[in-house]
């Protein structure tokens, strides 16, 4: 008896991820979860340099600023609740020092600019079609930073508006890097604060827009993380305690699906070696000075050096 309906996944690209790849991950929680997996296996990547970004418009803004090497100045930040913030960045960049915040913002822009130019794969995850526009400037914000809601206008992006934003993002990338594969996905996290119906409509707008742009560009791809969560894992045992975010079992499951489609088979052996080293590095000895443990450390060091001789960019 088959108790699960599965989504058929096939490799759509010859440009698969391996240990010579450079990845740029932008967007909401899915890239955070996949990013942790890529970290564990020591792939080259830059992940959400301005923090988590939820909607297409703020991702477009980041790419635009990076490609054009924007320099953040004092007028781009503001003081609220004893910290300095930027409406184009997540609160994790907020700082008690204005100078430190500006430094971090400009460093992030430069890193993103460099990564876009050399990246082989860009993974963009869209979380919601709902956006907040600051009434004072009319600009879409990445984060409200607990500023009173009456200072923003909330609206839902239309399918056409999402397509326009995504096409501009793709064009900006193609201006400096024509060869990167761009993988789009929709976050399986439900934004229930928007409302159940409103969340479903939001996801529908994102999915519709993505499929419209992907059908017109051979270098664009769609990975169905949202569909896997909603169909293959349609059970609350795959959710965290908040009943909204995928739990670790679900994250591992979706990662394995992504790996099967997007990671080169040649990289799988190296991933196994990296995983073995990572697990050994977490080993806690009963006696750190024992002869057996010293031999264990020597053997581990040999494995690391052998791997690094093949891939110098890997650090543990």
Residue pairs with C-beta under 8 A, 6 or more apart in sequence:
4 232
5 231
5 232
6 232
7 224
7 227
7 228
7 231
7 232
9 224
9 257
9 260
9 261
10 261
11 261
11 262
12 221
12 261
13 181
13 221
13 262
15 120
15 121
15 179
15 181
16 262
16 263
16 264
16 267
17 23
17 43
17 120
17 121
17 262
17 263
17 264
17 267
18 263
18 264
18 266
18 267
19 42
19 43
19 44
19 267
19 270
19 311
19 313
19 314
20 120
21 43
21 44
21 120
21 121
22 44
22 45
22 115
22 118
22 119
22 120
22 121
23 38
23 43
23 44
23 45
23 46
23 119
23 120
23 121
23 122
23 123
24 45
24 46
24 47
24 112
24 115
24 116
24 119
24 121
24 122
24 123
25 31
25 34
25 35
25 38
25 45
25 46
25 47
25 48
25 122
25 123
25 125
26 48
26 53
26 59
26 62
26 63
26 122
26 123
26 124
26 125
27 48
27 52
27 53
27 54
27 59
27 123
27 124
27 125
27 126
27 127
27 187
28 52
28 53
28 54
28 125
28 126
28 127
28 128
28 187
28 189
29 52
29 125
29 127
29 187
29 189
29 245
30 125
30 185
30 187
30 188
30 189
30 225
30 254
31 47
31 48
31 123
31 124
31 125
32 47
32 48
32 52
33 246
33 251
33 254
33 255
34 123
34 254
34 255
34 258
35 45
35 47
35 48
37 251
37 255
37 259
38 45
38 47
39 45
40 274
40 275
40 278
41 271
41 274
41 275
42 274
42 311
42 314
42 315
42 316
44 313
46 111
46 112
46 115
46 119
48 90
49 62
49 108
49 109
49 111
49 112
50 62
50 88
50 89
50 90
50 93
50 105
50 108
50 112
50 142
51 89
51 90
51 91
51 92
51 93
51 142
51 143
52 90
52 92
53 59
53 62
53 90
53 142
54 126
54 127
54 128
54 142
54 191
55 126
55 127
55 128
55 129
55 130
55 131
55 140
55 157
56 126
56 129
56 157
56 162
56 165
56 166
56 169
56 206
56 209
57 131
57 140
57 157
57 165
58 88
58 131
58 140
58 141
58 142
59 124
59 126
59 165
59 169
60 165
60 166
60 168
60 169
60 172
61 88
61 140
61 142
62 88
62 112
63 112
63 116
63 169
63 172
63 173
64 70
64 168
64 172
65 88
65 109
66 109
66 112
66 113
66 116
67 113
67 116
67 172
67 173
67 175
67 176
69 109
69 110
69 113
70 109
71 106
71 109
72 86
72 102
72 105
72 106
72 109
73 102
74 98
74 102
76 86
76 88
76 102
76 105
77 84
77 85
77 86
77 98
77 101
77 102
77 105
78 84
78 85
78 86
78 87
79 85
79 98
80 145
80 146
80 147
81 145
81 146
82 96
83 94
83 95
83 96
84 94
84 95
84 96
84 97
84 98
84 101
85 91
85 94
85 101
85 143
85 145
86 93
86 94
86 101
86 105
87 134
87 139
87 141
87 142
87 143
87 145
88 105
88 141
88 142
89 105
89 108
89 142
89 143
90 142
90 143
91 143
91 145
93 101
93 104
93 105
93 108
94 101
94 145
95 101
95 104
116 122
116 173
116 176
116 177
116 180
117 176
117 177
118 177
119 177
119 180
120 179
120 180
120 181
121 180
121 181
121 182
121 183
121 262
122 173
122 180
122 181
122 182
122 183
123 183
123 185
124 169
124 182
124 183
124 184
124 185
125 184
125 185
125 186
125 187
125 225
126 184
126 185
126 186
126 187
126 206
126 210
127 186
127 187
127 189
127 191
128 191
128 194
128 199
128 202
128 203
128 206
129 156
129 157
129 162
129 201
129 202
129 203
129 205
129 206
130 154
130 155
130 156
130 157
130 191
130 194
130 198
130 202
131 140
131 154
131 155
131 156
131 157
132 140
132 141
132 144
132 152
132 153
132 154
133 139
133 140
133 141
133 152
133 153
133 154
133 155
134 141
134 151
134 152
135 151
135 152
135 153
136 151
141 152
144 152
156 198
156 201
156 202
156 205
157 165
157 205
158 205
159 205
159 208
159 209
159 212
160 209
162 205
162 206
162 209
162 210
163 209
163 212
163 213
166 184
166 209
166 210
166 213
167 213
170 182
170 213
170 217
170 220
173 180
173 182
179 219
180 219
181 219
181 221
182 219
182 220
182 221
183 221
183 222
183 223
183 262
184 210
184 214
184 220
184 221
184 222
184 223
185 222
185 223
185 224
185 225
185 226
186 203
186 206
186 207
186 210
186 225
186 226
187 225
187 226
188 225
188 226
188 228
188 229
188 230
188 246
188 250
188 254
189 244
189 245
189 246
190 199
190 244
191 199
191 202
192 199
192 244
194 202
203 226
207 226
210 222
211 222
213 220
214 220
214 221
214 222
223 258
223 261
223 262
225 254
225 257
225 258
228 253
228 254
228 257
229 238
229 246
229 250
229 254
232 253
233 246
233 250
233 253
233 254
236 243
237 249
238 246
238 247
238 249
238 250
238 253
239 245
239 246
239 247
239 250
240 246
240 247
246 254
263 271
270 307
270 310
270 311
273 303
273 307
274 307
274 314
276 303
277 300
277 303
277 304
277 307
277 316
278 316
280 296
280 300
280 303
281 300
281 316
283 296
285 293
285 296
287 293
304 316
307 314
308 314
308 315
